Amino acid sequence: MQKGFSIINMFYFLFIIGFMLGCDNEKKWEHLKTENITEKVFVERFYKSYGVHSGGSQKYFVTDSSTYRFSVGTCDDKQYFTMKVDDSVLTVEKYSRRNLKNGESKIIETKTYDLEDY
C-alpha cells in the first residue's frame, strides 16, 4: 500500500495545473491598432488567433483615452465593424462577408450609443 504522493500522482497534478494555466485565453489578445473616429474618439482593435485552420476573432473598443472605454463587440475573420459619430451619437454597424460572393458585404447588426452617457 502506498502512502503520500507518488511520482505518477505528481505527474498528473502538474499536468492538470499546466493545462489550466494554458487555458487562460484572455492574455492572448494582441493589440492591432488604434484609429481615430473623430478628434477625441478612438477605436482600439485587438486580435486573437485560434490557430492555422481556425481563423481568429477581433474585439473592438471605443474610448476617449481618459473618461470612458467600452466594448462594441467581437467579430470573426469574415465580419467587421464600421463606426461614425454624429454630434454625441456613435453608430456602429456590423457587416458580414459570410456566404456572399465577389467581396460583397451585408449589414447584420446596427447599434447606437450616446457618448454623453459615458
KOLTOR-356978 format. One line per 5 residues: number of its first residue (from 1); their letters; for each residue x, y, z of N, C-alpha, C, O. Coordinates in nm, 4 decimals, always signed. Layout:
BEGIN
NUM> a> X Y Z X Y Z X Y Z X Y Z; ... $
This chain:
BEGIN
1> mqkgf> +0.0834 -0.1172 +0.0000 +0.0000 +0.0000 +0.0000 +0.0889 +0.1251 +0.0000 +0.1863 +0.1329 +0.0749; +0.0540 +0.2235 -0.0856 +0.1347 +0.3449 -0.0953 +0.0802 +0.4524 -0.0024 -0.0404 +0.4632 +0.0200; +0.1713 +0.5302 +0.0499 +0.1323 +0.6437 +0.1319 +0.1853 +0.7701 +0.0666 +0.2939 +0.7695 +0.0087; +0.1088 +0.8789 +0.0757 +0.1542 +1.0076 +0.0245 +0.1451 +1.0181 -0.1267 +0.0716 +0.9437 -0.1916; +0.2208 +1.1110 -0.1808 +0.2210 +1.1407 -0.3245 +0.3232 +1.0543 -0.3960 +0.4411 +1.0568 -0.3607 $
6> siinm> +0.2810 +0.9788 -0.4947 +0.3763 +0.9026 -0.5746 +0.4224 +0.9889 -0.6925 +0.3689 +1.0974 -0.7151; +0.5192 +0.9414 -0.7653 +0.5707 +1.0118 -0.8829 +0.4603 +1.0256 -0.9882 +0.4479 +1.1303 -1.0517; +0.3819 +0.9221 -1.0062 +0.2736 +0.9264 -1.1062 +0.1680 +1.0280 -1.0667 +0.1198 +1.1030 -1.1516; +0.1311 +1.0318 -0.9389 +0.0340 +1.1311 -0.8927 +0.0878 +1.2731 -0.9114 +0.0131 +1.3639 -0.9479; +0.2165 +1.2918 -0.8864 +0.2778 +1.4239 -0.9047 +0.2730 +1.4642 -1.0513 +0.2456 +1.5802 -1.0823 $
11> fyflf> +0.2992 +1.3707 -1.1422 +0.2921 +1.3982 -1.2857 +0.1510 +1.4426 -1.3250 +0.1352 +1.5425 -1.3952; +0.0484 +1.3694 -1.2804 -0.0904 +1.4059 -1.3118 -0.1254 +1.5437 -1.2552 -0.1922 +1.6230 -1.3216; -0.0811 +1.5718 -1.1344 -0.1076 +1.7009 -1.0717 -0.0457 +1.8149 -1.1534 -0.1124 +1.9148 -1.1803; +0.0802 +1.8004 -1.1925 +0.1474 +1.9036 -1.2713 +0.0851 +1.9180 -1.4099 +0.0752 +2.0290 -1.4623; +0.0433 +1.8069 -1.4692 -0.0228 +1.8111 -1.5994 -0.1523 +1.8908 -1.5919 -0.1785 +1.9735 -1.6793 $
16> iigfm> -0.2324 +1.8679 -1.4910 -0.3603 +1.9396 -1.4753 -0.3358 +2.0875 -1.4503 -0.4050 +2.1714 -1.5080; -0.2401 +2.1215 -1.3664 -0.2071 +2.2629 -1.3409 -0.1600 +2.3298 -1.4696 -0.2017 +2.4418 -1.4992; -0.0745 +2.2637 -1.5460 -0.0263 +2.3194 -1.6730 -0.1387 +2.3381 -1.7727 -0.1423 +2.4383 -1.8441; -0.2293 +2.2441 -1.7784 -0.3442 +2.2548 -1.8691 -0.4318 +2.3735 -1.8312 -0.4756 +2.4480 -1.9188; -0.4582 +2.3922 -1.7018 -0.5421 +2.5035 -1.6568 -0.4758 +2.6379 -1.6871 -0.5440 +2.7323 -1.7270 $
21> lgcdn> -0.3458 +2.6478 -1.6690 -0.2758 +2.7729 -1.6994 -0.2741 +2.8003 -1.8491 -0.2783 +2.9163 -1.8903; -0.2681 +2.6972 -1.9303 -0.2683 +2.7128 -2.0752 -0.4024 +2.7549 -2.1305 -0.4097 +2.8002 -2.2448; -0.5090 +2.7415 -2.0533 -0.6433 +2.7778 -2.0992 -0.6763 +2.9238 -2.0717 -0.7888 +2.9661 -2.0985; -0.5843 +3.0009 -2.0202 -0.6089 +3.1420 -1.9911 -0.6008 +3.2213 -2.1203 -0.4959 +3.2776 -2.1515; -0.7101 +3.2266 -2.1962 -0.7127 +3.2891 -2.3283 -0.7137 +3.4411 -2.3234 -0.6776 +3.5051 -2.4222 $
26> ekkwe> -0.7535 +3.5005 -2.2130 -0.7668 +3.6461 -2.2079 -0.6323 +3.7150 -2.2304 -0.6303 +3.8281 -2.2790; -0.5215 +3.6521 -2.1974 -0.3903 +3.7135 -2.2149 -0.3418 +3.7068 -2.3593 -0.2390 +3.7664 -2.3915; -0.4113 +3.6372 -2.4458 -0.3633 +3.6164 -2.5811 -0.4202 +3.7174 -2.6812 -0.3962 +3.7032 -2.8011; -0.4935 +3.8172 -2.6369 -0.5444 +3.9208 -2.7263 -0.4297 +4.0168 -2.7581 -0.3659 +4.0699 -2.6672; -0.4040 +4.0386 -2.8857 -0.2943 +4.1235 -2.9321 -0.3509 +4.2545 -2.9870 -0.4440 +4.2533 -3.0675 $
31> hlkte> -0.2949 +4.3667 -2.9435 -0.3399 +4.4970 -2.9927 -0.3008 +4.5114 -3.1390 -0.1834 +4.5001 -3.1740; -0.4005 +4.5368 -3.2249 -0.3730 +4.5567 -3.3675 -0.3464 +4.7019 -3.3995 -0.2418 +4.7364 -3.4546; -0.4424 +4.7878 -3.3645 -0.4254 +4.9296 -3.3945 -0.5290 +5.0124 -3.3205 -0.6295 +4.9613 -3.2712; -0.5015 +5.1401 -3.3145 -0.5951 +5.2390 -3.2616 -0.6194 +5.3405 -3.3713 -0.5248 +5.3960 -3.4272; -0.7465 +5.3652 -3.4027 -0.7837 +5.4565 -3.5111 -0.8739 +5.5674 -3.4576 -0.9508 +5.5471 -3.3636 $
36> nitek> -0.8630 +5.6837 -3.5187 -0.9499 +5.7956 -3.4828 -1.0836 +5.7820 -3.5544 -1.0892 +5.7556 -3.6745; -1.1917 +5.8007 -3.4778 -1.3243 +5.8173 -3.5393 -1.3482 +5.9669 -3.5554 -1.3893 +6.0136 -3.6616; -1.3221 +6.0402 -3.4492 -1.3230 +6.1869 -3.4512 -1.1945 +6.2324 -3.3831 -1.1076 +6.1515 -3.3509; -1.1842 +6.3616 -3.3620 -1.0644 +6.4153 -3.2981 -1.0457 +6.3624 -3.1563 -0.9325 +6.3497 -3.1097; -1.1580 +6.3307 -3.0856 -1.1482 +6.2883 -2.9460 -1.2004 +6.1463 -2.9202 -1.2013 +6.1020 -2.8054 $
41> vfver> -1.2431 +6.0755 -3.0226 -1.2966 +5.9400 -3.0053 -1.2138 +5.8430 -3.0891 -1.1887 +5.8659 -3.2074; -1.1720 +5.7337 -3.0245 -1.0829 +5.6362 -3.0880 -1.1432 +5.4965 -3.0826 -1.2253 +5.4659 -2.9962; -1.1007 +5.4120 -3.1769 -1.1362 +5.2702 -3.1777 -1.0088 +5.1902 -3.1580 -0.9113 +5.2079 -3.2311; -1.0100 +5.1016 -3.0582 -0.8980 +5.0110 -3.0341 -0.9399 +4.8725 -3.0823 -1.0484 +4.8243 -3.0495; -0.8525 +4.8090 -3.1606 -0.8813 +4.6742 -3.2125 -0.7793 +4.5754 -3.1587 -0.6590 +4.6013 -3.1594 $
46> fyksy> -0.8297 +4.4614 -3.1117 -0.7470 +4.3535 -3.0602 -0.7799 +4.2262 -3.1373 -0.8934 +4.2070 -3.1809; -0.6805 +4.1395 -3.1539 -0.6975 +4.0176 -3.2332 -0.6478 +3.8965 -3.1555 -0.5467 +3.9030 -3.0855; -0.7199 +3.7864 -3.1688 -0.6764 +3.6592 -3.1122 -0.6885 +3.5529 -3.2199 -0.7954 +3.5350 -3.2782; -0.5795 +3.4825 -3.2464 -0.5774 +3.3748 -3.3459 -0.6148 +3.2438 -3.2784 -0.5767 +3.2185 -3.1641; -0.6895 +3.1610 -3.3502 -0.7265 +3.0294 -3.2989 -0.6468 +2.9195 -3.3672 -0.6857 +2.8029 -3.3620 $
51> gvhsg> -0.5387 +2.9539 -3.4296 -0.4537 +2.8541 -3.4922 -0.4594 +2.8626 -3.6433 -0.5292 +2.9470 -3.6995; -0.3868 +2.7760 -3.7072 -0.3723 +2.7788 -3.8525 -0.5039 +2.7569 -3.9247 -0.5319 +2.8252 -4.0232; -0.5844 +2.6646 -3.8785 -0.7056 +2.6273 -3.9511 -0.8319 +2.6950 -3.8999 -0.9361 +2.6854 -3.9646; -0.8262 +2.7618 -3.7881 -0.9474 +2.8115 -3.7248 -0.9719 +2.9607 -3.7398 -1.0779 +3.0078 -3.6984; -0.8806 +3.0371 -3.7960 -0.9015 +3.1810 -3.8072 -0.8799 +3.2501 -3.6744 -0.7926 +3.2115 -3.5966 $
56> gsqky> -0.9607 +3.3536 -3.6482 -0.9460 +3.4280 -3.5246 -1.0624 +3.5209 -3.5020 -1.1608 +3.5186 -3.5760; -1.0509 +3.6030 -3.3988 -1.1546 +3.6988 -3.3617 -1.0916 +3.8349 -3.3368 -0.9732 +3.8457 -3.3047; -1.1733 +3.9386 -3.3524 -1.1311 +4.0746 -3.3194 -1.2302 +4.1333 -3.2205 -1.3511 +4.1132 -3.2321; -1.1767 +4.2067 -3.1224 -1.2578 +4.2830 -3.0274 -1.2396 +4.4304 -3.0597 -1.1287 +4.4749 -3.0893; -1.3482 +4.5057 -3.0539 -1.3455 +4.6496 -3.0802 -1.3872 +4.7235 -2.9533 -1.4885 +4.6910 -2.8914 $
61> fvtds> -1.3073 +4.8235 -2.9157 -1.3377 +4.9086 -2.8012 -1.3398 +5.0539 -2.8476 -1.2616 +5.0934 -2.9341; -1.4294 +5.1326 -2.7898 -1.4363 +5.2758 -2.8169 -1.3904 +5.3486 -2.6913 -1.4304 +5.3133 -2.5804; -1.3060 +5.4510 -2.7090 -1.2518 +5.5243 -2.5951 -1.2269 +5.6699 -2.6320 -1.2133 +5.7052 -2.7491; -1.2213 +5.7525 -2.5295 -1.1729 +5.8896 -2.5485 -1.0370 +5.9062 -2.4809 -0.9855 +6.0175 -2.4708; -0.9797 +5.7962 -2.4351 -0.8474 +5.7872 -2.3720 -0.8406 +5.8425 -2.2309 -0.7337 +5.8395 -2.1699 $
66> styrf> -0.9521 +5.8935 -2.1760 -0.9418 +5.9449 -2.0399 -1.0643 +5.9137 -1.9539 -1.0482 +5.8795 -1.8368; -1.1857 +5.9242 -2.0074 -1.3027 +5.9077 -1.9212 -1.3838 +5.7814 -1.9463 -1.4523 +5.7349 -1.8552; -1.3788 +5.7247 -2.0649 -1.4557 +5.6027 -2.0892 -1.3829 +5.5106 -2.1866 -1.3005 +5.5535 -2.2673; -1.4167 +5.3827 -2.1759 -1.3701 +5.2785 -2.2673 -1.4712 +5.1660 -2.2579 -1.4921 +5.1107 -2.1499; -1.5344 +5.1310 -2.3688 -1.6329 +5.0242 -2.3670 -1.6240 +4.9409 -2.4940 -1.5799 +4.9880 -2.5988 $
71> svgtc> -1.6671 +4.8159 -2.4816 -1.6627 +4.7224 -2.5934 -1.7875 +4.7398 -2.6793 -1.8986 +4.7505 -2.6274; -1.7684 +4.7424 -2.8102 -1.8836 +4.7466 -2.9014 -1.9096 +4.6097 -2.9624 -2.0127 +4.5895 -3.0265; -1.8171 +4.5146 -2.9434 -1.8440 +4.3797 -2.9903 -1.7206 +4.3044 -3.0350 -1.6088 +4.3561 -3.0356; -1.7457 +4.1801 -3.0723 -1.6435 +4.0883 -3.1207 -1.6902 +4.0315 -3.2537 -1.8093 +4.0066 -3.2726; -1.5982 +4.0112 -3.3445 -1.6340 +3.9525 -3.4733 -1.5260 +3.8548 -3.5166 -1.4148 +3.8559 -3.4638 $
76> ddkqy> -1.5601 +3.7701 -3.6137 -1.4624 +3.6748 -3.6650 -1.3976 +3.7305 -3.7910 -1.4172 +3.8471 -3.8251; -1.3201 +3.6467 -3.8605 -1.2452 +3.6922 -3.9774 -1.3326 +3.7285 -4.0971 -1.2845 +3.7938 -4.1897; -1.4577 +3.6887 -4.0977 -1.5479 +3.7203 -4.2083 -1.6447 +3.8320 -4.1728 -1.7437 +3.8530 -4.2430; -1.6172 +3.9034 -4.0652 -1.7021 +4.0135 -4.0204 -1.6151 +4.1341 -3.9868 -1.4945 +4.1214 -3.9657; -1.6784 +4.2518 -3.9822 -1.6087 +4.3727 -3.9402 -1.7105 +4.4773 -3.8970 -1.8294 +4.4660 -3.9267 $
81> ftmkv> -1.6619 +4.5796 -3.8263 -1.7452 +4.6900 -3.7796 -1.7068 +4.8183 -3.8525 -1.5904 +4.8386 -3.8870; -1.8056 +4.9047 -3.8756 -1.7805 +5.0429 -3.9153 -1.8460 +5.1320 -3.8104 -1.9480 +5.0956 -3.7520; -1.7867 +5.2495 -3.7868 -1.8366 +5.3392 -3.6832 -1.8302 +5.4821 -3.7315 -1.7384 +5.5216 -3.8034; -1.9305 +5.5596 -3.6903 -1.9292 +5.7032 -3.7176 -1.9968 +5.7748 -3.6023 -2.0828 +5.7190 -3.5342; -1.9562 +5.8998 -3.5815 -2.0104 +5.9817 -3.4740 -2.0776 +6.1037 -3.5347 -2.0165 +6.1772 -3.6123 $
86> ddsvl> -2.2034 +6.1248 -3.4990 -2.2773 +6.2458 -3.5327 -2.3173 +6.3117 -3.4021 -2.3909 +6.2538 -3.3222; -2.2678 +6.4342 -3.3807 -2.2816 +6.5033 -3.2523 -2.2228 +6.4150 -3.1439 -2.1011 +6.3964 -3.1413; -2.3038 +6.3596 -3.0539 -2.2513 +6.2718 -2.9498 -2.3053 +6.1290 -2.9637 -2.2959 +6.0500 -2.8697; -2.3613 +6.0960 -3.0795 -2.4183 +5.9621 -3.1006 -2.3241 +5.8802 -3.1890 -2.2920 +5.9190 -3.3013; -2.2815 +5.7675 -3.1361 -2.1969 +5.6743 -3.2092 -2.2865 +5.5683 -3.2732 -2.3662 +5.5043 -3.2045 $
91> tveky> -2.2736 +5.5498 -3.4040 -2.3460 +5.4458 -3.4755 -2.2466 +5.3386 -3.5175 -2.1470 +5.3667 -3.5841; -2.2756 +5.2148 -3.4772 -2.1889 +5.1008 -3.5066 -2.2662 +5.0038 -3.5942 -2.3759 +4.9606 -3.5588; -2.2079 +4.9696 -3.7095 -2.2685 +4.8716 -3.7982 -2.1747 +4.7524 -3.8104 -2.0546 +4.7679 -3.8329; -2.2317 +4.6330 -3.7953 -2.1547 +4.5103 -3.8095 -2.1891 +4.4486 -3.9446 -2.3061 +4.4290 -3.9775; -2.0855 +4.4186 -4.0221 -2.1011 +4.3619 -4.1558 -2.0515 +4.2185 -4.1576 -1.9664 +4.1794 -4.0777 $
96> srrnl> -2.1064 +4.1405 -4.2508 -2.0613 +4.0032 -4.2716 -2.0330 +3.9803 -4.4187 -2.1052 +4.0289 -4.5058; -1.9263 +3.9053 -4.4453 -1.8937 +3.8619 -4.5814 -1.9219 +3.7125 -4.5974 -1.8882 +3.6530 -4.6997; -1.9829 +3.6533 -4.4972 -2.0084 +3.5098 -4.4969 -2.1167 +3.4741 -4.5988 -2.2220 +3.5377 -4.6040; -2.0894 +3.3721 -4.6793 -2.1828 +3.3192 -4.7794 -2.2177 +3.4203 -4.8882 -2.3238 +3.4099 -4.9498; -2.1307 +3.5175 -4.9128 -2.1515 +3.6154 -5.0187 -2.0379 +3.6034 -5.1193 -1.9288 +3.5572 -5.0856 $
101> knges> -2.0639 +3.6451 -5.2428 -1.9627 +3.6330 -5.3478 -1.9113 +3.7698 -5.3891 -1.9734 +3.8718 -5.3594; -1.7983 +3.7715 -5.4572 -1.7377 +3.8922 -5.5147 -1.7082 +4.0005 -5.4119 -1.7181 +4.1190 -5.4438; -1.6724 +3.9632 -5.2901 -1.6348 +4.0611 -5.1894 -1.7496 +4.1424 -5.1339 -1.7270 +4.2440 -5.0681; -1.8723 +4.1002 -5.1588 -1.9886 +4.1734 -5.1090 -1.9989 +4.1585 -4.9573 -1.9512 +4.0607 -4.8998; -2.0616 +4.2567 -4.8939 -2.0862 +4.2548 -4.7502 -2.2302 +4.2945 -4.7251 -2.2916 +4.3639 -4.8062 $
106> kiiet> -2.2841 +4.2501 -4.6120 -2.4187 +4.2929 -4.5749 -2.4196 +4.3286 -4.4269 -2.3461 +4.2705 -4.3471; -2.5036 +4.4243 -4.3918 -2.5171 +4.4661 -4.2523 -2.5974 +4.3602 -4.1780 -2.7063 +4.3217 -4.2206; -2.5422 +4.3139 -4.0668 -2.6136 +4.2143 -3.9876 -2.6569 +4.2672 -3.8517 -2.7352 +4.2029 -3.7818; -2.6055 +4.3861 -3.8133 -2.6419 +4.4432 -3.6843 -2.6076 +4.5918 -3.6828 -2.5048 +4.6327 -3.7368; -2.6933 +4.6721 -3.6213 -2.6677 +4.8147 -3.6028 -2.6962 +4.8506 -3.4576 -2.8005 +4.8137 -3.4036 $
111> ktydl> -2.6041 +4.9225 -3.3946 -2.6203 +4.9697 -3.2565 -2.5899 +5.1179 -3.2515 -2.5105 +5.1683 -3.3309; -2.6526 +5.1878 -3.1586 -2.6196 +5.3284 -3.1349 -2.5881 +5.3480 -2.9869 -2.6475 +5.2844 -2.8997; -2.4938 +5.4371 -2.9613 -2.4525 +5.4699 -2.8251 -2.4489 +5.6213 -2.8128 -2.3973 +5.6902 -2.9008; -2.5040 +5.6732 -2.7033 -2.4928 +5.8159 -2.6751 -2.3668 +5.8347 -2.5911 -2.3625 +5.7925 -2.4755; -2.2659 +5.8967 -2.6473 -2.1366 +5.9112 -2.5810 -2.1438 +6.0015 -2.4583 -2.0551 +5.9967 -2.3730 $
116> edy> -2.2472 +6.0828 -2.4483 -2.2623 +6.1660 -2.3284 -2.3000 +6.0835 -2.2049 -2.2854 +6.1302 -2.0919; -2.3485 +5.9607 -2.2269 -2.3836 +5.8730 -2.1154 -2.2601 +5.8090 -2.0531 -2.2686 +5.7502 -1.9452; -2.1479 +5.8198 -2.1187 -2.0261 +5.7546 -2.0688 -1.9367 +5.8572 -2.0116 -1.8281 +5.8246 -1.9637 $
